[in-house]
Amino acid sequence: MASPTSTFLAFQRDGKLSTLQTRVVAVQPYNGLKQDNQDLFKQGTEQDYAVITEKTIFHPQGGGQPSDVGKMTGQGGEIDLELRLIYSRYHTAGHVLGSAVNHLLNDKIEDFNEQKASHFPSSASCEFQGLIEGKWKDAIQKKVDEFIAAKMPVEIDWWDEQAFRDNGLERLTPDASFVAPGEKFRVVKIVGAEVYPCGGTHVDTTDLCGETKVKKISRSKGKSKVSYWLP
């Protein structure tokens, strides 16, 4: 649950920041963290410490996006900007793919609904409720190509629960515990295509994803996974 003293997520306001001056507010031993926080550090040991800062440009692993890589020196932090760009391209491409499938199949697949996604380069995919047959692969690729070529703007906005209702997207309203009281939810708009609640980093227009290839469609237990990659 968010709190009034949560670290300010600077990367959510400006995904192009590669360096940031901030203030260290606490240093805690790894084994003193709550279990759900320890779980964020896959290779954490009793010899490690968590450094808590006032602001951060480091995107943590979550929401289908890998964690940033970088370093902290003194009061500053610096991320691997080349790797950040790869992750941003994959994340936006995943939104493009999800939107393309939704536009094509929302009224054609029984019980269709968008579900979770992974934007890791090694396992990028979008999952859907409903069985999507392999015959749709070429049509999905064509729609993805269309959205990429259209250079659609990718915009960040902040919505309250009423905004989701006003836009007919009440089903996408995130859990209120994800933000502090009075704060709004971050959403990512692909203008002319789709809006998603999202805390990740993105490129400015869809063409900056680069070539986006639909790899395959797999099905299991009433669900479908559409995998993709960026050559």
HELIX and SHEET records of a PDB file:
HELIX    1   1 ALA A   10  ARG A   13  1                                   4    
HELIX    2   2 TYR A   30  GLY A   32  5                                   3    
HELIX    3   3 GLN A   35  GLN A   38  1                                   4    
HELIX    4   4 LEU A   81  LEU A  105  1                                  25    
HELIX    5   5 GLY A  134  TRP A  136  5                                   3    
HELIX    6   6 LYS A  137  ALA A  149  1                                  13    
HELIX    7   7 GLU A  161  ASP A  166  1                                   6    
HELIX    8   8 GLU A  170  LEU A  172  5                                   3    
HELIX    9   9 ALA A  176  PHE A  178  5                                   3    
HELIX   10  10 THR A  206  CYS A  209  5                                   4    
SHEET    1   A 2 PHE A   8  LEU A   9  0                                        
SHEET    2   A 2 LYS A  55  THR A  56  1                                        
SHEET    1   B 3 THR A  19  GLN A  21  0                                        
SHEET    2   B 3 GLY A  76  ILE A  79 -1                                        
SHEET    3   B 3 GLY A  70  THR A  73 -1                                        
SHEET    1   C 2 VAL A  24  PRO A  29  0                                        
SHEET    2   C 2 TYR A  49  THR A  53 -1                                        
SHEET    1   D 4 ASN A 113  SER A 118  0                                        
SHEET    2   D 4 SER A 125  GLN A 129 -1                                        
SHEET    3   D 4 LYS A 223  TRP A 229 -1                                        
SHEET    4   D 4 LYS A 213  SER A 220 -1                                        
SHEET    1   E 3 VAL A 154  TRP A 159  0                                        
SHEET    2   E 3 PHE A 185  ILE A 190 -1                                        
SHEET    3   E 3 GLU A 194  PRO A 197 -1                                        
END                                                                             
